[in-house]
Amino acid sequence: MAHCGSSESSAKVPAPRRDSIMPSQGSVDQSMKPVLFEIFGEIWTVQSRLGQGVSASVYRVSSGRAATAAVKEFQADTRGGDYGYHKERSVLEDIQGHKNIVTLYGVFTNHSCMGVATRCLLLELLDVSVSELLVRGSSDTQGGSMISFGRPQQGHSMWLVQHCARDILEALAFLHREGYVHADLKPRNILWSADDECFKLIDFGLSFKEGNQDVKYIQTDGYRAPEAEFQNSLAQAGVEVEGDSGCTAAVDLWSLGIILLEMFSGIKLKDTVRSQEWKDNSAAIVDHVFASNSLVCPAIPVYHLRDLIKSMLLNDPKQRCTAETALLSPFFSIPFAPHIEDLVLLPSPVLRLLNLIDDSHLHNEEEYEDILEDMKEECQKYGSVVSLLIPKENPGKGQVFVEYANSSDSKEAQRLLTGRTFDGKFVVATFYPLSAYKRGYLYQTVQ
């Protein structure tokens, strides 16, 4: 079904940036996806469907200028207008400008060749979601409880947990200062930006102004605060909830507490938070999770993270920490180095190649220059190389750092170079933070 035209354009923010990727969010039927959109007088080709919900689908699109973006297309609402579109548009337009919140480039109406008009948002295209990060190293709980777990779990590094926690708390602090509650914080709604090197918050379809809740059912099962659970049950029973007695910003802190606990532990907690043991004493379960991981993590940062998470998971919303007070936790004053796995998972425009250069090659100037030239020639096969560095001394001795013009090129290079052999050696290709590379900061990653 080709989409033939568009109108009602509004582009109050900058043109789409290049070269980030948004995650797939589950398998969907590809048969009915559009093949193109006309946006602001320019044809954009649909490259893939990234996700599909009850009221909207999200597509990765590219223009002839090689720019990439995401289009969120809302289904025509037969029950009284484009409520979801207008709601999310109004919230996004109100909160633009924060680095940890997805950028809205503009809005448009799309007209299909079948005569159907749909409302669309043109959004910043992002990368891997926390949901995908969790899938790559998590284990399911058994029997609705994790009390029986005695072995350390394979959670994410303290560097990654701290990075995500700080970024999302910054987003929530801003959102809450503006008077909004996100109301659907979950791993799928936290995405990595390769270009900005930070996590960003997306999907404001359930968001509302605190004290004026216009959404009956909020939050997703597994990340739903107790007061939201209670309110949802009242709504299901047909009991009207007064606007000023609705849920508060505290529901977002509860959700983030669960997300951080999942990231640290490597355990999916959906069944656990439904269990009676959790309802009876969630703090004891949090303590148990941290005790199980104490053998593989440094003690003091672990205690700070544990206390931070527990302050988010208090049953009384009035006792929970706010986003602003959470950012004052001593957990955020501790410097961490990334694990090598972190740099494989989180794309950036800089690629780091390991296991390539012998020390003997570094001290012969002629050989060194030849290697630089050869590596640049090889790496340019995958994209535009801005700079290339091979340090002769530690840190980073013998590693190859390649800065590409954008993260799409570096991702393609990482995909094609990993596992290849040069001079009988298998190449290991990870990403590397652009900001650290630009500062000349070549830290030794934790293996």
QUIVENRA-V487562 format. One record per residue. N is the residue number from 0. RES is the residue in one letter. D_CENTER is the distance of its C-alpha to the mean C-alpha in whole Angstrom. Layout:
BEGIN
[[N;RES;D_CENTER] [N;RES;D_CENTER]]
END
This chain:
BEGIN
[[0;M;31] [1;A;31] [2;H;30] [3;C;32] [4;G;32] [5;S;30] [6;S;31] [7;E;30] [8;S;28] [9;S;26] [10;A;24] [11;K;24] [12;V;22] [13;P;21] [14;A;22] [15;P;18] [16;R;17] [17;R;17] [18;D;15] [19;S;12] [20;I;11] [21;M;9] [22;P;9] [23;S;12] [24;Q;12] [25;G;15] [26;S;18] [27;V;20] [28;D;24] [29;Q;24] [30;S;27] [31;M;27] [32;K;24] [33;P;26] [34;V;26] [35;L;26] [36;F;26] [37;E;28] [38;I;26] [39;F;28] [40;G;31] [41;E;29] [42;I;28] [43;W;24] [44;T;24] [45;V;22] [46;Q;20] [47;S;19] [48;R;18] [49;L;14] [50;G;14] [51;Q;17] [52;G;18] [53;V;21] [54;S;21] [55;A;19] [56;S;18] [57;V;15] [58;Y;17] [59;R;16] [60;V;19] [61;S;21] [62;S;24] [63;G;27] [64;R;26] [65;A;23] [66;A;21] [67;T;18] [68;A;16] [69;A;15] [70;V;17] [71;K;17] [72;E;20] [73;F;22] [74;Q;25] [75;A;28] [76;D;29] [77;T;32] [78;R;32] [79;G;33] [80;G;31] [81;D;27] [82;Y;26] [83;G;22] [84;Y;22] [85;H;24] [86;K;22] [87;E;19] [88;R;20] [89;S;22] [90;V;19] [91;L;17] [92;E;20] [93;D;21] [94;I;18] [95;Q;18] [96;G;18] [97;H;15] [98;K;13] [99;N;10] [100;I;10] [101;V;10] [102;T;14] [103;L;16] [104;Y;19] [105;G;21] [106;V;23] [107;F;25] [108;T;27] [109;N;28] [110;H;31] [111;S;31] [112;C;35] [113;M;35] [114;G;36] [115;V;32] [116;A;31] [117;T;27] [118;R;25] [119;C;22] [120;L;19] [121;L;18] [122;L;15] [123;E;13] [124;L;11] [125;L;8] [126;D;7] [127;V;6] [128;S;4] [129;V;5] [130;S;8] [131;E;9] [132;L;9] [133;L;11] [134;V;13] [135;R;14] [136;G;16] [137;S;17] [138;S;20] [139;D;21] [140;T;23] [141;Q;27] [142;G;29] [143;G;27] [144;S;27] [145;M;26] [146;I;29] [147;S;31] [148;F;28] [149;G;30] [150;R;28] [151;P;25] [152;Q;22] [153;Q;20] [154;G;16] [155;H;14] [156;S;16] [157;M;16] [158;W;15] [159;L;11] [160;V;12] [161;Q;13] [162;H;11] [163;C;8] [164;A;11] [165;R;13] [166;D;10] [167;I;9] [168;L;13] [169;E;14] [170;A;12] [171;L;14] [172;A;17] [173;F;18] [174;L;17] [175;H;20] [176;R;22] [177;E;22] [178;G;23] [179;Y;20] [180;V;19] [181;H;15] [182;A;17] [183;D;14] [184;L;11] [185;K;10] [186;P;7] [187;R;7] [188;N;7] [189;I;4] [190;L;2] [191;W;4] [192;S;7] [193;A;10] [194;D;13] [195;D;12] [196;E;10] [197;C;8] [198;F;5] [199;K;6] [200;L;7] [201;I;9] [202;D;12] [203;F;14] [204;G;17] [205;L;18] [206;S;18] [207;F;22] [208;K;24] [209;E;25] [210;G;28] [211;N;28] [212;Q;26] [213;D;27] [214;V;25] [215;K;26] [216;Y;24] [217;I;20] [218;Q;18] [219;T;17] [220;D;19] [221;G;18] [222;Y;16] [223;R;19] [224;A;21] [225;P;25] [226;E;26] [227;A;24] [228;E;25] [229;F;29] [230;Q;28] [231;N;27] [232;S;30] [233;L;32] [234;A;31] [235;Q;31] [236;A;35] [237;G;36] [238;V;36] [239;E;35] [240;V;33] [241;E;34] [242;G;31] [243;D;32] [244;S;31] [245;G;28] [246;C;25] [247;T;24] [248;A;21] [249;A;21] [250;V;19] [251;D;16] [252;L;17] [253;W;18] [254;S;15] [255;L;13] [256;G;16] [257;I;15] [258;I;12] [259;L;13] [260;L;16] [261;E;14] [262;M;12] [263;F;16] [264;S;18] [265;G;17] [266;I;18] [267;K;17] [268;L;19] [269;K;19] [270;D;23] [271;T;23] [272;V;23] [273;R;25] [274;S;28] [275;Q;31] [276;E;30] [277;W;27] [278;K;29] [279;D;32] [280;N;30] [281;S;26] [282;A;27] [283;A;29] [284;I;26] [285;V;24] [286;D;27] [287;H;27] [288;V;24] [289;F;24] [290;A;27] [291;S;27] [292;N;24] [293;S;27] [294;L;28] [295;V;25] [296;C;24] [297;P;26] [298;A;27] [299;I;27] [300;P;23] [301;V;23] [302;Y;25] [303;H;23] [304;L;20] [305;R;22] [306;D;24] [307;L;21] [308;I;19] [309;K;23] [310;S;23] [311;M;20] [312;L;22] [313;L;25] [314;N;27] [315;D;28] [316;P;26] [317;K;28] [318;Q;28] [319;R;24] [320;C;23] [321;T;21] [322;A;18] [323;E;21] [324;T;23] [325;A;20] [326;L;19] [327;L;22] [328;S;22] [329;P;24] [330;F;21] [331;F;19] [332;S;22] [333;I;22] [334;P;21] [335;F;20] [336;A;20] [337;P;17] [338;H;18] [339;I;19] [340;E;16] [341;D;13] [342;L;15] [343;V;15] [344;L;11] [345;L;10] [346;P;11] [347;S;14] [348;P;17] [349;V;19] [350;L;20] [351;R;22] [352;L;25] [353;L;26] [354;N;30] [355;L;31] [356;I;34] [357;D;37] [358;D;38] [359;S;41] [360;H;40] [361;L;38] [362;H;42] [363;N;44] [364;E;43] [365;E;44] [366;E;42] [367;Y;39] [368;E;39] [369;D;40] [370;I;37] [371;L;35] [372;E;36] [373;D;36] [374;M;32] [375;K;31] [376;E;33] [377;E;31] [378;C;28] [379;Q;29] [380;K;29] [381;Y;25] [382;G;25] [383;S;26] [384;V;26] [385;V;26] [386;S;28] [387;L;28] [388;L;29] [389;I;31] [390;P;32] [391;K;35] [392;E;35] [393;N;32] [394;P;29] [395;G;28] [396;K;32] [397;G;32] [398;Q;28] [399;V;27] [400;F;25] [401;V;24] [402;E;23] [403;Y;22] [404;A;22] [405;N;18] [406;S;15] [407;S;17] [408;D;20] [409;S;19] [410;K;17] [411;E;20] [412;A;22] [413;Q;20] [414;R;20] [415;L;24] [416;L;25] [417;T;24] [418;G;27] [419;R;29] [420;T;32] [421;F;34] [422;D;37] [423;G;37] [424;K;34] [425;F;30] [426;V;28] [427;V;24] [428;A;22] [429;T;18] [430;F;16] [431;Y;17] [432;P;16] [433;L;18] [434;S;18] [435;A;20] [436;Y;22] [437;K;23] [438;R;25] [439;G;26] [440;Y;25] [441;L;25] [442;Y;24] [443;Q;25] [444;T;22] [445;V;22] [446;Q;23]]
END
